[in-house]
């Protein structure tokens, strides 16, 4: 049951990505919104809360080190503007200037790279693929938004 909670947003965002690549249109905003809020806001907040408050593994050697905690904390801070850029990109009619497109696309690329780095850190630490389940929907969502922004920019020029 708990694993299905993670798979629904993953499958929906993957279908939205495929639909956008094939037809250059995304699913309706109201249909996407619950999955986006779940994948981009609730799951990452839950993840960071659990990382900083609950011991992840049973043995003392496997606890997250101070360096990894700092890395996770910095990535959590860097992740906040990325979430804002995602919702600005998806829920505004027109972004207007190329500078704003550049900033939003930079934040989307930053979010993709942060999720890849977090996946690598967590995979090395735990030797399981489970972190991919949490990071893949985020990578897909930010990647789709990046493609959508590029497509909008080409259409406007």
N, C-alpha and C positions, 0 to 999 in steps of 0.2 A: 504494500500500500504506500509506504513512505517513498520507495523508489519511483513509483508511478507519478508521484507529485513532481519529481524532477523531469520525468520524460515527457509529460504533456507540453510544457513550454518548449522543450527542445524540438519535439516533432512539429509543433505548430510553427515555430520560427523557421525551421528548416523548410517546411512547405511554403511559407511566405517568401523565403529566399528563392526557392525554385520557381515559384510563380512570378516573382519579379524578374528573374533572369530570362524566363521564357516570354513573358508578355509585357514587360516594362511597367507593370502595375502591381501594387501591393494589395493585400487584403484590406477591407474596410477598417478605418481607425478604431471604431468601437469594438470590432472583433479582435483586433490586435492588443488593445490597451490592457486587458487583464493579464495576458501572457507577458507583455512587456514590463508591467509593474512587478509582476512576480519574479521574472528573470533578472531584471536590471536593478530592482530596488530591494525587494524582500529577501531573496536568496543571498545576495552579497552582504546585506546587513546581518543576516543570520549567520553567515559564514564568518564574518569578522568578529561578531560577538562570541561565537563559539571558540574561535581561534585564540582569543585573548582571555577567556574566562574558564574554559573547560580543558583539562589535560586531554590531549588527543590520543595518546598511546598509553599502554600499561607500564612499560618499563621506564626508568628514569632517564636512560640514554636517549630515548626517542622523543622526549619533550622538545618543543620548539625552542631553539636557542635564542639568545638575546639578539643576535644579528638577524635571524630570520624574523623575529618579532618586529624589529625596526623596519625591515623590508616590507613586511605586511602592512604595518602602520602607514608607511610612506605611500604604498600603493593604494591604500584606502583613501588617503587624502587626495592623491592624484585622480582617483576614480570619480570623485564627486563632480568636477567640471565635465567629465566625459558623459555622465548621466544627463546633466543639464543640456549638453550639446546634442545628445541623442533626441531628447524630447523637443528641443527647439527645431532641429532638422525635420522631425516627423510631423510636428503639429503646428507649423506656420505655413501660410500659403506661399509667401515669397520671402526669400532671405535678403534680397537686394544686392548688396555689393560683393565684389569678388573677395575682398578682405574678409568679410564674414564667412563666406564659403571656405576660404583657406583656413580660418581659425577652427571652424566646425569640423572640417575634414581632418585637420591636425589632431584635434581632440578625439575623433573617431579612430584614427590610426593609433594614437596613444592608448586608447582603451583596448584595442586589439592586441597591441604589444604587451600591455600589462597583464591581460588574461593569459597570453602565451607564457610569459615569465612566471606568473603564479602557478600555472599548470606544471611547468618544469620543476619549480621549487617543491610543490606538493607531491609530484610524482617521484622525485628523488627521495623525498622524506618518507613516503609511505609505500613505494613500490607497487602501487595498484593504479588502475586506470580510473578509479572513481572521481578524481578531480576533473577529468575530462567531461563528465556528465554535468558538472556545475559550470565549467568554463565554455564549453562548446555553444550553448545557446547565446551567451554573451558575445562570443566571437562572430557568430552568424548574424546576430542583431546589429552589431556595430558595422559589420561588413556590408550588410544589406543597406544600411543607412548611408554608408560611404558611397556605394554604387548609385544610390538614389540621388545623393547630392551631386555627384559627377554628372549624372544624366540630366538633372535639372539645370545645371550650369551650362551644359552643351546646348540644351533647348533654348535657354535665354540668350545665348550669344549667337 
